[in-house]
Amino acid sequence: MEFNEVIMSRRSVRSYLPDPIPDDVLQAILEAGRNAPSFQNRQCWRFIVLNDRNVINKLASNVGLIGRVNFFIKNAPLIIIATADPAKSGTVNRQDYYLVDTAVAFQQMMLTAWNYGVGSCWMAAFDEKKLKEFLSIPSRIRAVAMSPFGYPKDKESLYGKVLKFFASSKSRQDIDKVVCYNRWTL
């Protein structure tokens, strides 16, 4: 796909085919995250790849909000957890950049995945404490986000349609509502 087409067509996917993600595609996704810009190039992020069906099923049913709200992840062939070590990033103007760094890296991964036809769905509805326990993540590390990755089913589930409706997923503000020039005019 052309770069702009990748950006404009990417969407949250909640219905996945069981087909595994080929190793070369997974490596391209991970490399996109590894090569993202970060605060002073400190690269504070770390990614946990879940590709074991038993681990994914346990995660979906045992980690707080995941099983109650986002149970659709159990059908994805792959889940990636984006974590960060705040001590390996920095703070400027009271802004903790580990969050920014990890978000940039994860977004690059999602766009790369979409370029290969692999869908994803940014998720923050999880109990960080339970997730860290479940995956043996050290206490100093923050779980920033997670996403299932997989090839989208042709037909979206009713659950996916309902979530998109409530999230207004396709709705975007007009450009003049989000951009101003030379001074704040919004």
N, C-alpha and C positions, 0 to 999 in steps of 0.2 A: 504494500500500500504506500501511497504518497504520505509524507509526514503529516500534513494537515488533515488528511482523511483519517489517519490513525487517531489523532486528537479529537476530531469532530464526531467520529462514529463510536468511540469507546463508550461503553455503558456498563452498568452494574449487572452482572449475570448471577442468577440464583438457581438456575436449572442446568445441570451438567450431564454430559455423556460420561460413561464410566471409562472411556478410553484414556490410557495413560499418556502423560506428556513425555515425548521423546527426550532423551538425555541431552541432545544438542540444543533443543529449544529451552529446556530448563537451564542449561549453562548460559545461554544467551540472556535469559531473564535475570539470572544471578549476576552476570557480568554487568548488565545495565545498572543494577543497584550498586555494585562495587565501584563503578566508575562515576558515580554521581558527585557533584560538588558538595563540600562540607566546610564548616567553620574551620579556618586555618588548615584545611585538608586533613583534619584529625580523624575522619572516618570512624565516628563513634558507633556506627550501627553494626549489628550482628543479626543474621537471619537464621531462623530454624525452619528447615524444610521437613514437613511431615508427608511421607508418601506410603506409610504402612497403614493399610485399611483398618487394622485393629486399633491403632493409635488414634486415627481420625475418628472412628466411631466412639471411642472412650472420651475423646476431647469433646465431641458434640453432645454427649450425654452427661458429662461430669464437671463441666467448668462453668458453673453459674449461669449467667444469662445466655450463653452460647446455645445450650440445649433448649432453653425455653423460647428464645426469640429467633435464633439463627440456626435452627436444626438442619436447614438445607445443606449445610457444609458437609454433612455426612456422605453426601453423594458425589462430592468433588474428589478427583483422584489425587489432589495435591493441596496442601495448605502451607502457606508461608507466614511465619510470625516475625514481625519486624521489631527488634529490640534495640536498645541503645544503652551505652554507659555514659551517664551525664558527666562524669569526671573526665571523660575523654573528649568533651566538647567545650563550649565556653558560654559565657553570659555577657551580653552587651545590652545596655539600656534596660536592665532587669528582664531581658528576654533570654530564656534558656534555649540555646541553639540545638541541643540534641534532638528536640522535637522537630525543628525545621529540617535539620540534616536528614533525619530518618524519613520524614515525609517526602522529601525530594527524592531520595533513593528509592523508596517504595513506589512512588508515582512513576519513576522511570522504568521500574520493573513491570508495572501494570501496562504501561504503553507498549513496551517491548513485547509483552505477552500478547496483547491485542493485535500487534503487527503480525504475529504468527497464528492468529485466529483463536487464541486462548483467552477466555474470559476470566474476570476476577470481580471481586466485590469488597471494597474497603470496609472493614468492620472495626468498630470500637466497642461494641456491646459485649464486653466480656469482663469477668471478674479477674482483675490482674493478679490478685493474691492467689486465687485457685489455679490460674493458668501457670503462674511461676512455680507453684508447688508441683503441679502435674508434670511439667517439663523440666524440673530441677534447675530452674533459672536462678542464679545467685541474687541475693537481696539487693546488691548495688545496681543491678541491671533493671531497666524499665521496659516493660512490654508496651510498645507504642501503638501498634496496630497489627491486624492480621487479615489475611484474605485467602479464600479458596481460589484455586486456579484450575481451569478445565475447559474443554471444548463445550460451547453452549449447545443445549438441545435446541432443535428447530422450534419446538413449541414450549413456551414458558409455562411453568406450573401456575396454578391458581394462586398459591401463596406468594410467588414472585410478583404476579400482577397486582395483588393487594398491597404488598410492600411498596412497589413502585408508585401506586396511586397515593398512598399516605406520605411517601417521601417526596412526591412531586418530582421524580427523577428526571423527567424530560423537560421540565420547566426551567428556563434560564432567563435571567433578567436582561433587559435591553442594555446594549453597550453604553448608552448615555446615562444609565443608572449606576454604573460601576466604574466609569472612567471620567476623570476630569483633567484639565491641562493647566499647568503653571500655578494653580492654587486650588484649594478645596472649594468645590462648588456644588457638592452633592447634598 
